[in-house]
Amino acid sequence: MYVIGTAGHVDHGKSTLVEALTGINPDRLKEERERAMTIDLGFAWLTLPALRGETTGVIDVPGHRDFIENMLAGVGGIDAALFVVAADEGVMPQTREHLAILDLLQIHSGVIALTKSDLVEADWLTLIAADLAAILRGTALEGATVVPVSARTGDGLPELKAALQQTLAQRPPRPDRGRPRLPIDRVFSLPGFGTVVTGTLSDGELVLGAEVEILPAGLTALVRGLQMHKAKIERAKPGSRVAANLVGVEVSQLRRGMVVALPGQFSPTTFLDARFRHLAEAELPLKHNAEVKLFVGAAEVLGTVRLLNHDSLPPGESAWVQIALAEPVVVANRDRFILRRPSPGATIGGGVIVDPHPKRRHKRFDAAVIARLETLAEGAPGEMLLQALEALGPAPLKQAIEKAGLDGETAGLALAEIQEASELVYLDGEALVVSRAGWTKLANDLRATLSAYHAAHPLRAGMPREEVKSRLRLETKAFQAIIAQAVEIGIVAASGATVCLASHQVKFSVAQQSTVDVLLAEFRRNPHNSPSVKECAARVGEAVLNALIEQGALVQVSSEVLFLPETYQTMVERVQSHLRAQHKITVAETRDLFSTSRKYALALLEHLDTQGITQRVGDERLLKAHDNFYHE
Ligand code: GDP
C-alpha cells in the first residue's frame, strides 16, 4: 500500500493532473471548486499495474503559500512525491518551499511532472528541466525522473504513470510494528454512519471491530466501518489511506492531528528530543527558546525550541534541540517533523525525533546529554543493544547493556524497542537473554549437532551433554539454559547425561531385532544365570547391546553381568527382605537364594554396595545405615 503526495506552486496544475491520472477530482470543498484552487487536502487513488494490483492513494496538497500548513498535514505520511512544476512558469517560490519540506521530511522517492507541456516549445522544456535538475541537487529528490506532461492533451501521462510505478516499486512495504496509528487528517459525519475520520495508517494494521483510543484526547471508540478508497475492507494495512467509522465519539470531540491507536500503545508527550536542521534559506539565525509551530503527523502545535548546544543557530546548520510543546502530541521515535515560525509564517527547518519521551528538561551545553542524543540518533539504541547481544550470545541483560555502552535511561528505551519488536528471548527465567536471531541460530546448531549425532549413532539414545556443550561452545550456565528452553518448546528431550532430538527414537533393523528377541528369550529362560556381557556383545553386536542397556531393556550390574530389569528388581527386593529379617547376607547365601553361581551373586552384592543399598563388613553385607527401610 502506497500513498503519493503532490507538491508544487499554486496553479501549476496539480489538481488537474491528479484528475487526469485518477479520474477523480480531488478538490473536495465547494469553496475550492468555486475558486478553482486547492485550499485543503484532496484525495484520490489510482491502480498501478506493477504494484500487485493494489490501489495507490493520492493526496493533493494546496500549493498556495497561505495554505502551506494544510499541505504539511498531508505530506507527512507519503511514500513518494509527485512534484509538479508548470513548464510555462518554471521554478517559483512554493516550488522551492515544497522541495525544502520534502527534503526535511526525507522523501527520497518522487517524480517531477513538468506540467502544461502543451503551452511551450520542446527547447524550452529542455531548459526548464536543466533548471530543475539544478535545484534538486543535494536534496532528497536529486536525480528524480523529470516527465513532461499535459493534462490537456494527455501527452506524457503514460510515461508519468510508468515513472511513478517504478519509483514506488523500489520502495520496501511499510513496516508492520504491531502498533497501528492513524493521524487524523479529516473528521466529518455522514448521515446514517456518524463520525468518520481519515488518515494515512502507519506501523500496524487496523481491524474492523477494534477498540481504539483517540489521543491525546484519551477517548475510546469502536471501529464500526473501515474503507480504503471508498471500498469496504476488514483490515487496513500500514501505508494505506483509511477512512474509519468510529462509534462512541462525536465529531465535535475530534480534530485534525489527533491519533487513532490501540488502547495503551502510545502516550502523548509535550517534550521531544530531536535533531534539527535549520534551512539554509531561512532569513535569520534561530534563537534559543524561539517560538515555533511544530508539524508532525497531521498535527500542528505551538511550542518553543531549546537549543541544547548553541546560543543561536545560523541558517543551514543542524543542532540537538528539545522542543517543549503547548499541547500534547502523539509521536514515535524516528518521526520526521517540520518547524515553522508562527508569524509571519515561514518554514524554518525540520528534522527527526530521537526521543519522544525525554525524562526531563535537559541541561544545556552538557556533554553527557549530547552524547546520549548522538547514541540515540546513530544506531537507534535498540540496534546497539541487539548488536551487543549478538556478539555476546546468551548473557545477563546487564552485561549486554554494558557492552552496548548504554546508560540507564537509554537502556530502558533500547529494551522497550527490541521487546516490542519481539527481538528478545529470555532464558532461565529472566537470568539470561539472547537475541531472537541468536536464539534461532543456537536452536538450529543444536538441531544440526544432534541430528548429525543421531545419524552417526542411530542406536544411541542421545548425545552426551558435555559433547553437545563443547560443540555449541557455550558456558555451563548458558548451555543449561539453552537446553532447558529447547526442552520446554519441544525441540529436544534431555535425560540425565544425554540430550536427543525430541523426534529421535532408537530403532533396530529387522535383523537386529530378531537377534535381540532371541537374546532376551535366553535371559527369560535363565534369569539368574544370564548370558555374559561378552556373550551378548558377540550375539547382537556392541552397539545394539549398548542401546539395550541405555533403553533399560537390560540392567548392567558389573563389567560381566547383565539381568533383565524385572529380574534385577526382584533380586534387589529379595536381598533387602533377607537383610531385614536376618540383618546380614553372604555371597554364598545370595548364590543360594537365586540358585545361581558365585560370579552372579558377587556381582550383584558389589553392585548393591555401589548403589548404597548394602554395606560390606568383612565377608558379610549389612543394610546400609541410611536406608529408608531401616528407619521405618
Ligand atoms: P493547482 O493549483 O496546482 O492544483 O493547479 P490546477 O490543477 O488548479 O490548475 C491550474 C490551472 O492550470 C487551471 O486553470 C487548469 O485548467 C490549468 N491547467 C492544468 N493543467 C494544464 C495543462 O496540462 N495544460 C494547460 N494548458 N493548462 C493546464
Boltz pocket constraint, residues with backbone or C-beta under 6 A from the ligand:
constraints:
  - pocket:
      binder: B
      contacts: [[A, 8], [A, 9], [A, 10], [A, 11], [A, 12], [A, 13], [A, 14], [A, 15], [A, 16], [A, 17], [A, 36], [A, 37], [A, 38], [A, 61], [A, 63], [A, 115], [A, 116], [A, 117], [A, 118], [A, 119], [A, 149], [A, 150], [A, 151], [A, 152], [A, 153]]
      max_distance: 6.0
